[in-house]
Amino acid sequence: MTIYENIKAAISVKQAAEHYGLKVNRNGMACCPFHNDKHPSLKLNEDYFFCFGCGAKGDVIDLVASLFDLSSYEAAQKLAADFGLDPKPPTTAAMVKPKRPYIRQFREDEMMCFRVLTDYLHLLEDWKVRYAPKTPEDVVLCQEKVQIKYALFSVKLPC
C-alpha cells in the first residue's frame, strides 16, 4: 500500500476540508476556495470533491495540493503529519481490511427479491382459487406458480 492509498483510506475529503478551515454544511457542500464563491458550490463526498462553479475536482490529496499549492507527494506528507498518520506504508499485518459495504447491500437486495417473489406466489395462489383452470391456456398460470415456488424454496437464506 503506497502513501497515497494509505492517506485515501484513512482520511475522507470532508474530514480534510473541515480540518483546513472549510465550513461544510450537512449536505456536504461548501464555498469553493478555488474561486470567488458566495454560495456553496463545492460538493464534498467521502472519496472526492467537485465544484459546480469552477469545475475543480479530485481526491483528498488533490484538495490539499490545490489548497496549499503543493505537489501530490508533499500534500500526502502534509496530510500524514496533520492527521498523525505514518507516511511509510504499513506492513501487511497492519493493513486495513477493505471496506465491504456491498455485502450489506447484497443482503438487502436478496431480501427484497425474496419478498417480491413471496408476494407474487401469494397472488398466484389466490388466482388459482379464483380462476381455476378450465382450458389448457389456464394451465400455464399453474405452471408459473410451480416455477416461482421452486425458485423461492431452492434459495438458501443466511441465518
N, C-alpha and C positions, 0 to 999 in steps of 0.2 A: 504494500500500500504506500503510495507516494505521499509527500507532504500535502499535495493538493487534495487528494482523495481523503486524507485524514481530516483536513480542515472542513471540507464539504460535508463529511459525515457527522462532524461534531457541532458545527455552527450553522444555524439557519440564516438566511438572508435577513429575515425580520429581526433576529437577535442582534446581528451585526449593525443593522441600520439604527436600532434603538440605542445600542451601546455607543455609537458615534454621533448621537445627538439628533437623529431624525425623529420627529413625532409621528408615530404610526397609529392611525385610528383603528377601530375594531374590525373594519373591513379589510385591513391590510393595505390601506392607501396612505400616501404621504406626499408632501410637497417635494417636487424633484429638485435636488441640489445642483443639477447639471444645467439648468436654465432658469430664468426668472419665472417662478411659478407661484401664483397667488392661491390657486385651488389645487387640492391633491390630484396629481395625475400619475404618480409613480405607484404601481402595483407591486407589492412585496409578497411573494409566496415563500414556502419553505426552501425551495431549491433555486429560484431565480427571481429577478426583478425585471419590470418592463415599464417604461414611461410612455404614456399615450400622447404626451406633448412633443417630446424631442426624439423619441424612438430609442433612447438608451436602454440597453438590455444586457443581461449577463448573470453570472452566479455570484456567490458571496465574495469570491476573490476579485472578480471584475468590479464589484461595487466598491470595495476598499481601495483597489488600484486607482479607480477613477476619482474617488473622494480625496485621496491624498497624493495623487499624481505619482504613483509608484509602478514599478514593473510587477508582473504577476507573482514572481518569486518573492519580492520584497513585501508585497501585500500579504502573501501567505505567512511569511515570517512575522509580520506585524500582528496578524490575527492570532497566530500561535502564542505570541508573547502577551497580547492583551487579554486573551481568554485562558491563559495558563495551560496551554497545550504543549506537549513535547514536539518540537519541529521535526525530530527524527522519526522515520517510520517505525511503528510499533512491531514487536516480534509477533510471530504467528500465534502464540499463546494469548497475547494481549489484544488481538484484533477483535473489533466489534462485530458481532454477528449481523448479517444484513437484515434490513427491515423486511418483514413479510406480511404486509397488510393485505396482500392478495388472497391469503388463506382465509381470512375472516370474510372478505367479500365473496369468495367462492362458496363458503358455507351458507351465507345469507341467500345467495342466488340459488343454491341447491334446495334450501328450504322453501323458497318462493316457488320453484318449479314443482316441488312435491305438493304444495298447497293447491296450485293451479290444476295439476293432474287429479288430485283428490276431488276438487270441486267438479271437474269435468266428469269423473267417474260417477259421482252422486247424481249429476244431471242425466247421464246416460241411464242409470238405474231407474230414475224417475220416469224417463221417457219409455223405458222398456215396459213398465207397468201401464202407463197411459196409452201407449201406442204399440201394443203387442203386434208382432209381425203377422200380416195377413197375406202378404205376397212375397215372392223371392227378393224383391228390391228392399223390403223392410228388414230382411235378414242381415243386410250389410251393417246396420246400426248395432246389432247384437255382436257382430264380429269385431267392430271397433271397440266395444266395451271390453271384450276379452283381451284385446291387444293393450288397452290402457291399463287394465288390471295387472297384466303381466309386467308392463313397464314399471308400475308402482311398486309391486312387491318383489321385483328382482333387484331393486336398488338397495344397497347396504347403506344405512344412515349411521353417522357417528353417534356414539352414546353420550 
